[in-house]
Amino acid sequence: MIHEYDVVVIGGGIAGLYTALTASENAKVAVISKVHVTRSHSVAAQGGIAASLGNEEEDHWEWHMYDTVKGSDFLADQHAVEVLAQEAPNAIYTLEHMGVPFSRNAQGKIEQRRFGGHTRNFGEAPIKRACYASDRTGRAIMDTLYDRCLQKGVVFHNEVFIQHLLFALNSCCGAAGYDLATTEPQVFHAKAVVLATGGCGKIYKTTSNGFASTGDGFALALDALLSLEDMEFVQFHPTGIYGLGILISEAARAEGGVLRNGLGERFMERYAPTLKDLAPRDIVSRAVLNEIGEGKGVEGKDYVYLDLRELGRERLNQKLPEITSLIKTYLGIDPSETQVPVAPTCHYMMGGIPTDAEGHVLADKSGTVLPGLYAAGECACVSVHGANRLGCNSLIDLVVFGRRTGLSIFNEIKARLVHPLPVQAESLVLDKINSLLESHGTERTAGLREALQCLMTEECSVFRNGKTLEDALGQVHQLKKRLLNVGLTNKSRVFNYELQEALELGNMLRVAEVIVYSALQRQESRGAHFRSDYPQRNDEEWLKHTFVNETPTGLKETYKPVAAGRFAPEKRRY
Ligand SMILES: Cc1cc2nc3c(=O)[nH]c(=O)nc-3n(C[C@H](O)[C@H](O)[C@H](O)COP(=O)(O)OP(=O)(O)OC[C@H]3O[C@@H](n4cnc5c(N)ncnc54)[C@H](O)[C@@H]3O)c2cc1C
């Protein structure tokens, strides 16, 4: 089936919905999502969205900018961070006017709380900068944007899985995939295509990410011969529920929770004397694993405690109802009485598809724009997060750059030509599906996926080194070979999740290969990328972005200098 639109947005998280809403002012827009839109991972965002409103104490966008640049370990492009920090307050007011039910303080203003790495006066002390709707901030924003999109006539194609981007005359002119319910090919013809497909936390065994975060958008970009930028920087959040990875938001520490090792010590005081438990995530995650490595995990095991008892039942229910309920459901304990076992969990991809600050996808490191293709949200790399993202800076990134991407389309769409669809669009989709359904291969998707997840967790997580990365790269190649021999036990064409998972695994393996490869090349430690064989940051050689693309002979890397700005690199002390 062929669908005609002006704009097709692949992904219905906050980035996709915001882009769609903005572009819908003068274009016919469709949003495509492999899960029902309102189940996109953005709904799981808990703690908040950062903006220097100054509702609780003095704040300035320049302070927000400084914290973001320092948090990024000076790898972020400062012109992009400037846009983010400067536009953040208005972005929040716009959300408020749309109807997002933010929590309020006693003056009736949007309430704000502390969050990791956000400080007053260039690093002096933690500041209250995170706006929030209880601990269901993502849900509140998603529901509001979804309603607005429906009002504007945005069309939703739920449970459609996109497998290909379509190009004509070097311009993106659509996308193709299939309907998960029927396996029928679905071809979307458009003047502009937006990638808003989120992250790929599912390539790790322990992750806070939802099942849909399999990096499909990254693979679509690789297919289009584009590079992925800075993929070695994978964020691990320090407080996932032990053994499950389910997130306990930093808001828990912002509200007064503290981390304790097996000896009951508040160990973050030793690692970050000023910000303590509210230091950036890369630093806290390494600290947790250091404690565990020194045998100071709880009962010598590989977890520590998050102690929320000080907060008391009433405050927990008022400020953190969602995570209190998650803890009760999954651990059967009451956090007002019992400490919560936690360990780092894979959380966020700092890198992604290179874009400019207007959402255009860049075809190369010199900044050539690929006509017709845009990207926003976690799958994009603008780059505002550099080597480590601060908490609450993703949601504001989605809103600020989602809007800017929508505005670019708004301004450019009328002048864009309609390019014809490539004739083989439907057969591209069907051939792949049929070959999987008809394959007699003996490998099974679930086994291969688990092997990948264990491999990435063991050899390419918080700590890495040349030896483990070399090994991981070899093993990813092996897994890619084994995937060629995959067969499905379920041959149905109705909601065949085994088929979908096989396609997703192909994407996950390609993204994992880029992550490991990028990490292997970068011989320094910066932000979330810590090489135990190169433990120092090396600005002389490595103040540059990694670009990796697929070639017929394997992956190739090039580098692009970081755009300098008002803040010169300094040592990160917290
Ligand atoms: C548990 C959790 C809590 C978080 N809390 C916060 C927080 O408090 N503050 C903060 O700033 N950040 C937070 N983050 C990070 C932030 O929520 C995410 O980075 C962000 O929501 C990603 O949004 P997105 O719009 O880019 O993509 P997502 O919301 O991940 O949506 C991706 C969309 O793409 C679609 N899609 C993907 N592949 C395909 C395909 N092949 N075909 C069709 N559709 C496809 C999916 O169906 C989905 O609609 C949190 C993350 C997690 C996991």
The ligand as an SDF file (V2000), in Angstrom:
LIG
                    3D

 53 58  0  0  0  0  0  0  0  0999 V2000
   13.3260    5.0310   32.1020 C   0  0  0  0  0  0  0  0  0  0  0  0
   13.8120    6.3090   31.5060 C   0  0  0  0  0  0  0  0  0  0  0  0
   13.6750    7.5050   32.1990 C   0  0  0  0  0  0  0  0  0  0  0  0
   14.1330    8.6900   31.6450 C   0  0  0  0  0  0  0  0  0  0  0  0
   13.9710    9.8530   32.3440 N   0  0  0  0  0  0  0  0  0  0  0  0
   14.3740   11.0130   31.7790 C   0  0  0  0  0  0  0  0  0  0  0  0
   14.1640   12.2490   32.4440 C   0  0  0  0  0  0  0  0  0  0  0  0
   13.5760   12.3180   33.5150 O   0  0  0  0  0  0  0  0  0  0  0  0
   14.6080   13.3840   31.8550 N   0  0  0  0  0  0  0  0  0  0  0  0
   15.2500   13.3760   30.6510 C   0  0  0  0  0  0  0  0  0  0  0  0
   15.6270   14.4400   30.1560 O   0  0  0  0  0  0  0  0  0  0  0  0
   15.4530   12.2050   29.9770 N   0  0  0  0  0  0  0  0  0  0  0  0
   15.0220   11.0430   30.5280 C   0  0  0  0  0  0  0  0  0  0  0  0
   15.2240    9.8760   29.8370 N   0  0  0  0  0  0  0  0  0  0  0  0
   15.7580    9.9120   28.4650 C   0  0  0  0  0  0  0  0  0  0  0  0
   14.6520   10.2820   27.4930 C   0  0  0  0  0  0  0  0  0  0  0  0
   13.4190    9.8820   27.9870 O   0  0  0  0  0  0  0  0  0  0  0  0
   14.8600    9.6500   26.1160 C   0  0  0  0  0  0  0  0  0  0  0  0
   16.1430    9.9580   25.6610 O   0  0  0  0  0  0  0  0  0  0  0  0
   13.8370   10.1950   25.1420 C   0  0  0  0  0  0  0  0  0  0  0  0
   12.5310   10.0110   25.6280 O   0  0  0  0  0  0  0  0  0  0  0  0
   13.9290    9.6420   23.7350 C   0  0  0  0  0  0  0  0  0  0  0  0
   12.8810   10.2280   23.0030 O   0  0  0  0  0  0  0  0  0  0  0  0
   12.7480   10.1150   21.4340 P   0  0  0  0  0  0  0  0  0  0  0  0
   11.5780   10.9460   21.0310 O   0  0  0  0  0  0  0  0  0  0  0  0
   14.0440   10.4110   20.7910 O   0  0  0  0  0  0  0  0  0  0  0  0
   12.4500    8.5750   21.1780 O   0  0  0  0  0  0  0  0  0  0  0  0
   11.5040    7.5000   21.9040 P   0  0  0  0  0  0  0  0  0  0  0  0
   10.6030    8.1130   22.8880 O   0  0  0  0  0  0  0  0  0  0  0  0
   12.3980    6.3950   22.3280 O   0  0  0  0  0  0  0  0  0  0  0  0
   10.5990    7.0010   20.7090 O   0  0  0  0  0  0  0  0  0  0  0  0
   11.1310    6.2720   19.6040 C   0  0  0  0  0  0  0  0  0  0  0  0
   10.0220    6.0820   18.6060 C   0  0  0  0  0  0  0  0  0  0  0  0
   10.5380    5.5070   17.4050 O   0  0  0  0  0  0  0  0  0  0  0  0
    9.7070    4.4530   16.9810 C   0  0  0  0  0  0  0  0  0  0  0  0
   10.5140    3.5380   16.1760 N   0  0  0  0  0  0  0  0  0  0  0  0
   11.7600    3.0850   16.4330 C   0  0  0  0  0  0  0  0  0  0  0  0
   12.1630    2.2670   15.4460 N   0  0  0  0  0  0  0  0  0  0  0  0
   11.1540    2.2080   14.5360 C   0  0  0  0  0  0  0  0  0  0  0  0
   10.9540    1.5160   13.3030 C   0  0  0  0  0  0  0  0  0  0  0  0
   11.8780    0.7120   12.7840 N   0  0  0  0  0  0  0  0  0  0  0  0
    9.7760    1.6770   12.6540 N   0  0  0  0  0  0  0  0  0  0  0  0
    8.8060    2.4750   13.1730 C   0  0  0  0  0  0  0  0  0  0  0  0
    8.9480    3.1430   14.3350 N   0  0  0  0  0  0  0  0  0  0  0  0
   10.1070    3.0100   15.0060 C   0  0  0  0  0  0  0  0  0  0  0  0
    9.1760    3.8660   18.2680 C   0  0  0  0  0  0  0  0  0  0  0  0
    7.9980    3.1160   18.0490 O   0  0  0  0  0  0  0  0  0  0  0  0
    8.9090    5.1450   19.0660 C   0  0  0  0  0  0  0  0  0  0  0  0
    7.6700    5.7090   18.7060 O   0  0  0  0  0  0  0  0  0  0  0  0
   14.7600    8.6770   30.3820 C   0  0  0  0  0  0  0  0  0  0  0  0
   14.9020    7.4760   29.6830 C   0  0  0  0  0  0  0  0  0  0  0  0
   14.4490    6.3090   30.2410 C   0  0  0  0  0  0  0  0  0  0  0  0
   14.6470    5.0450   29.4480 C   0  0  0  0  0  0  0  0  0  0  0  0
  1  2  1  0
  2  3  1  0
  2 52  2  0
  3  4  2  0
  4  5  1  0
  4 50  1  0
  5  6  2  0
  6  7  1  0
  6 13  1  0
  7  8  2  0
  7  9  1  0
  9 10  1  0
 10 11  2  0
 10 12  1  0
 12 13  2  0
 13 14  1  0
 14 15  1  0
 14 50  1  0
 15 16  1  0
 16 17  1  0
 16 18  1  0
 18 19  1  0
 18 20  1  0
 20 21  1  0
 20 22  1  0
 22 23  1  0
 23 24  1  0
 24 25  2  0
 24 26  1  0
 24 27  1  0
 27 28  1  0
 28 29  2  0
 28 30  1  0
 28 31  1  0
 31 32  1  0
 32 33  1  0
 33 34  1  0
 33 48  1  0
 34 35  1  0
 35 36  1  0
 35 46  1  0
 36 37  1  0
 36 45  1  0
 37 38  2  0
 38 39  1  0
 39 40  1  0
 39 45  2  0
 40 41  1  0
 40 42  2  0
 42 43  1  0
 43 44  2  0
 44 45  1  0
 46 47  1  0
 46 48  1  0
 48 49  1  0
 50 51  2  0
 51 52  1  0
 52 53  1  0
M  END
$$$$
